[in-house]
Amino acid sequence: MPPNDVIISYFQSVHDWPEGLQILCSKFSDWLSSGNYTENVWTAFVQRHEIESLRILLASGLRLNNKMWSNSVISRFSECTKLVLDTIASDCKNPPANCKHCTRGFDPNLLLHCAYLDRHMAEKVFAANIQGLSIETKVKIEDIDTGGLVRPTFHGKFYSDPYHNSRVAYAKEYTPIFRHALDFLSEYHFDHILSTMKLLEWFVGKGARYSWIEPWTSTTPAHLIGSCLLSLISAKYQAIRDIADWAKISLEELTNFLLDKDYPAPFYLRTVSIDHTDNCNCACSQSGCIPILGAVKVALWPFNPDEPTISQEVLYKSLQVIEEPLSRSLARRSAVTRTITFERLGIQHTCHDVFIREDYYWRPGYYEVPHGYETPDERMTRRQEETSELHEEDSELINRLEDLMIEFEAKLADHTGTFIEFFSGYWTTRMNEVDEELSIVTEEHKQAIREAGVVICPTFGPELPPDWEERNRVIEVE
């Protein structure tokens, strides 16, 4: 049999010759059913919108895979996507993995996990009545074709390979709404934002659970949705994305867009008004974070440590967006106050925030670390040990946080204005005082440092010996 690239060139050369295509299909029927590189042939005919050629390929034993479905969705070739869905629905029996027109790695439940899915295409998939297809089906990450290696940056943002518009979700298995909510963290165009928001709203309308806790990151779709829009404020204001569309939009215009009463404000504000908690295990919350805290924590990611005033401004804009759900719940106001105080004190996160931000390359079952590879179980053990160390290291600041929260909660209960007024007034003034108190190093602190074995040197280092100039004098030899 000729090499794969030669066979592919044969098929591409007969794109407008149905009889020739049938001859090739007959000659290379085993190759078509193998699923190796056959997506190249499929994609060539999809791009040319040759529906009859696609029917011939399927009738000749071509087996569908995730790339073929993704390329069909990208093409917006409605006849093609309908052909795929009808083909799968016609012979797909329960369980759906037995579909004879799909490759072994392509479970029809992946149809709702496609990175390019929008609300209208999702509705078509749901309306195809494919047996076993569920709005809540969890899919293992190794079954997803990402189209390229993708990882988060050290800032915690997600980006895709420049040649593939795809994302990676950091999970062993997850539901469609979680998969698309995680994608949402990497959206940066208005049309993508609106499309993804409408898709997520569609999933919720079909019964997808906001509150499903993904066990690997210990967070929920609602928390990811709560984070996504306000991260755009951070991205725009701190200029970490070199995207032409955003470069033309002022921060004020962006905030007004987020507050728009048509879209996406209603769905977004409903999401951050949900009060179920995730499995957060650090002091940023008392017994788990609620979705609205995801919004606040994203706004406080330290993208630009050289300009601390930027984070303050970003936080102010973020609070402006979520003022409505905050105004309706003292518990939410208290939770947000705790989180922003936690951040201001510089306490280290040990929850899923760190887990998502952690900079690693994804590989099925293994994670790249400086000293080699570790399995998920080994990695979890390491993280538990690190968490205990961080809690012990920050114990003094955590105690200070608890004391401040007693004070802040009392003030919040008596406060009659907006939360932004409380934040820019009493909270800011009090935290400035706390910063000054923490900046003073007392003799007791110095003694504790010495007892820990640390040598405290003068500002410009240790004192030099009296004869240092003589020791370092350069002797010139004539």
Beta strands, then each sheet from edge to edge (+ up, - down):
strand 1: 139-140
strand 2: 173-174
strand 3: 362-363
strand 4: 366-369
strand 5: 372-374
sheet 1: 1+ 2-
sheet 2: 3+ 4- 5+
end
